[in-house]
Each structure stands twice: as C-alpha cells, then as structure tokens.
Amino acid sequence: MKLFRQSQFFVIVIGTLALAACLFAAGCGGSEELASNTFYYNEPDGLNTLDPARIGARAPWQIGGQIYRGLVGLDSALRPTPEIASSWTVSDDGRRWTFKLRRDVFFADDACFAGGKGRAVTADDVRFSFERILDPMTSSTGVWVFSGKVKGATEFIEARAKDSNAVVHVTGFEVVDDSTFVIELIDPFPPFLSILSMPYGYIVPREAIAKYGADFFRHPVGTGPFKLAEWSVDQRIVLVRNDRFAQKDAQGMKLPYLDSVVVSFLKESKTEFLEFKEGRFDAIATVDPAFSDEVFSTDGTSLTPGYSEYHLHATPAMSVVYYGLLIDSSRPGGAGSILATNRQLRRAINYAVDRESIVRYVLKGRASPGVHGPIPPGTPGYSGVEGYTFNRELARRLLDSAGYPNGKGLPELTLQISQNDRSAAVAEALQDQLKTVGIRMQLKQVTFPQHREMYLGGRLPFWGTSWLADYPDAENFLSLFYSQFTPPSGNNTTGFSNARVDSLYRATLGPSLTIEQRSAMYGQAERIILDEAPWVILYYSVIQRLTQPSVSGYSVDPLDRLDLTRVRKKSI
C-alpha cells in the first residue's frame, strides 16, 4: 500500500540541508566535489518505512542499516560483534545475557532532542526499543524476536493489549544502570545474539517516538553512520554522514568515508542497468535478464571482456528457492487437495525436477541446484544431507504407486507464483519437465502482495516462494517445519507436523551443544522432512552485485546485507 501520493515531497532538516539540495542540482556551488563522494544506487521495490519495528523487506532493511545500530552486529564472517554494546556475558545455563554499553554512542542530532543535539544511548533506550517491538500499539512484524523467548514478554503483551496506557515492563528486560542491560530468557536459545543483529534489535530514542508518533517511520533517528536528509516518495532518498557516529577505522579516521548516499526508486530493471552503464549508479543489484548473456560468462561466474572494467561481487546466499506443498488438510488450500494427502505424488514431483538443467540453462549458472536439504550450504549448522536428484524413471514408478500410472487419472495441478520474469522462466521449465512423466501443471501469476497473503493464509495447495535467512543459523530454516510455528505464529506455511522433527528442533537449542552436534540433529530432521516432501527445493541463490571501477570497500555477504560504512569512491 502506498503511504503517500507520488507527488508528495518532504525534507527533513538534519545538519546541513544544502548537502542534500546540491547532490543533483546543476550549478550548485561545490556540487561536483560533493557528488564525487556520494554513493548512488537503486532500490526497484521502493521504500515504505524506516521504522525498525516494521522493517521486513530488503529495501528498508538495507537503507535502515545505514541509519541504525543495535547492541550487536555481525562481522564479515557473520559472527556477532559489538556495536552499541561493548561486551556481553551469558550465564552457564544460557538464559541470562548481560550487556555492557559503550559510553561514546550518541543518537544523531535531531529536532526531537533538546537543542537539536543527540544524546548518549543508555540501557533505558534499549529496554524502550525492545518493549516497543512487543507493544501491540506498535503493530511490529518482529514480535516473534522476543515473544516466547524473553521472560515476561507474553504478560507484557497481554497487559498492554488490555490497557494501552498501562505502565508495565517486561520482567526479562532489566536496566541495571545507564550502561548495563540484562535480558533473561525463558529457555536457552543459541542464535539469540545473531537475532539481535536484525533491524528489530535497532535502538531508537523515546524522544523521536514522542515527537513524531505515527510518522516516525519517515523520521528515523538512530546511531548509524548516516542520517536522513531528504525523502521524496517514489523518487529518491538522500542520507548524509552522521557526524555523531562513533566508529573509526584502524588508522583512527572517522567513519563513514562517504559524504552521502542517494537511493533512487526506478522500477524498470532495463532502465536501471542502462543508468549503471552510464555511470549514474555506483552499484547494481540485479542485471536485467535481457542483458545477462552480454554481461556474464556462460557459467555465470565472471564478467565478459566487454564488462571486465566493472567489479563483480558474488557469494552463495543463505537462501533457498522452493515450491511449497500444503500438507495440512484442515487449511483451505489443503482441503480436498491430493498433494496434501499423497506423499508418493509429492516425491514423484521432486524426482521429476531436473535442477541441474534449470540452473544451467534458465538461471545461466547464477545459483546452485537444490539437491540437498532445506538448509542451504554455507549456513552455520549445515548438515550436507543428500536431497532429491533428477530421476525420471523413479518419478514414474512413484507416480504409479501414488495411483496415477503415467499420470492417468491425475487432475491438472495449479502452481501459483508471483509476477516475476525469473520465477516464470523457472516454472515454465518445471512445467515441461513434469509433463515428461505424465504430470500436467498450469501456472498462475499474481502480484507479490496477493501471493504472499494467499500462501500465508493457507489458501494455496502449491506455490512458489523463497526463504532468505534472517540471521546466520540453521535454526532459522528448521523452524519453518516446527509444528508450533504455523501462521500467524511463524512461517511453517506448509503445515508440516512431525513429532520427531519437533523433538529434534527443541533439542538443537540446548546451550551446551557444539555446532557439530547441532548440525547432526539438523541432518536427522532434514532427512525426515525430505522423505515427507512438503517442499520441492529448486535451488540455492547466489548473490551477485556489480560496482563501478571507482568504488572500493564494497562487499556482499550471504545475508544480502548492505553496509556502506567503509565504502570509498575515487576519481578515475
């Protein structure tokens, strides 16, 4: 839903307004020098919020990551690293986490503060931010981060739901003093630190919420390397350096290196690519399929000679692309569905898919075949379990045992996907592959918001989607099969339920387990899941980005995060 008309425009004065005004203005004094240290890129999906409580899509996640910081972050190896917290300890039973806060972290200057000057972050800000996530009045999409994990979170939610003015606190959030904050968990949860690195763990000042109220989503105030200067809805957003940002590089130079960041919202991928070629964007996240053969080598792992001047950044993503099969007959999409009740049919579909061919010819090598379990390679806790591989004869035998020899008597299946050229190309390839074993399938495409609403609501028997890890731990993928996490409580959208998998999932959360022990349990659970076949795993994504020759310090990681803190631009 659009929050403003396209023509609506607003400017937030933070620091020097002239900085934002000069970025694109021809003839503005000093604009050429300023623009040379400005990083330009595009977000085709647009931006609807910068409130950490509601950040759930890539664009606000990546832009918000330049404005905010949390207690902890993740380093280049995706290990928890100090941000606002300088250090932490955990009790022997894994339940009590104590964080010591840095004293040199300040909120960015903003009109919400006395005199417009940002103040130091305290432990009270941490409690305020986390309780705001849980408060029903916030309508946060991140309630799950703390609910069911932190002591007293459920009681807090219930109390605030009954009385929005109730002055209550979560008993598991303890402010010891200005620089000491304690979180007490109900049960140990090994990935907890990593979860705190998500946007739902960002720290915000109560003054900003008090001043801007429901409009805080467009008046972000944080402690990150940049701050908001201008937001022209559906056109662009401008961030400028936050001079209160505390971090320095190894030589003692203040970060960030850039003066500003300009993000455009062009929706047409062909136009985006041509703008990149003209040097108007410093980075591009997606190369339009029309240009893929021109840009990438045959195997998709390098650039062609004509594009060798650019920098290619690539890494396997902690992401799996799959087709879901609703196996819960009590949900609308599962009622009367043969896919819900016929395991042999689900397995036949899996064996009929030639994943290697799809990756090679449809995706041009820019992915890896989904021949393992639901946990992608490279994810901490990855077990390496063997999954489905292409076997047409076995698919036919399974189809026979399912009661449909050569597909005779099998109704035509309907696969729903979102409107996306890449998704359609993959689905059409699968449609042809299934036909060779006697399975007929029609395709239906709808807009992404409609599609997501339908499969989360359990209204689809067969649909396409993907999962990109929220945090670097295999638990984030296995939780998609935990029976207690069906929507709206979680993302087990297939309605999968297996007592042994549930038991293994809970066992992996033991505080004394090594990653090797947890990985072995994940492998056991994955084998059961694969045998039941609630998913058709297609491929594991590869993240690819192109940057201009003038850009250095840019990197990609398996979580598809963006951090411009150490990015530089040079004149060439």
Secondary structure, 3 states (H helix, E strand, C coil): CCCCCCCCEEECCCCCHHHHHHCCCCCCCCHHHHHCCEEEEECCCCCCCCCHHHCCCHHHHHHHHHHCCECEEECCCCCEEECCEEEEEECCCCCEEEEEECCCCECCCCCCCHHHCCCECCHHHHHHHHHHHHCHHHCCCCHHHCCCCECCHHHHHHHHHHCCCCCCCCCCEEEEECCEEEEEECCCCCCHHHHHCCHHHECCCHHHHHHHHHHHHHCCCCCCCEEEEEEECCCEEEEEECCCCCCECCCCCECCCCCEEEEECCCCHHHHHHHHHCCCCCEECCCCHHHHHHHECCCCCCECHHHCCCEEEEEEEEEEEEEEECCCCCCCCCCCCHHHHCHHHHHHHHHHCCHHHHHHHHCCCCEEECCCCCCCCCCCCCCCCCCCCCCHHHHHHHHHHCCCHHHCCCCCEEEEEECCHHHHHHHHHHHHHHHCCCCCEEEEEECHHHHHHHHHCCCCCEEEEEEECCCCCCHHHHHHHCHHHCCCCCCCCCCCCCHHHHHHHHHCCCCCCCHHHHHHHHHHHHHHHHHHCCEEEEEEEEEEEEECCCEECCCCCCCCCCCCCCCEECCC
